């Protein structure tokens, strides 16, 4: 099983400021954010889950790549 380490860029990405109501929101979700979202034991679980929900509620369009799907299935 792969281990994911929290990187500084990931921590910053999870705490970005809110987009305005007029912004078109397109979000690429990387593997580590998805893993944090699904792993209840992760210290980043609540942050990732809440941010994904917040963006979803704002009408964000989520994007992931085939590579992210492969990495998630191997995690």
Secondary structure by P-SEA (a helix, b strand, c coil): cbbbbbcaaaaaaacccccccccbbbbbbcaaaaaaaacccccaaaaaaaaaaaaaaabbbbbbcaaaaaaaaac
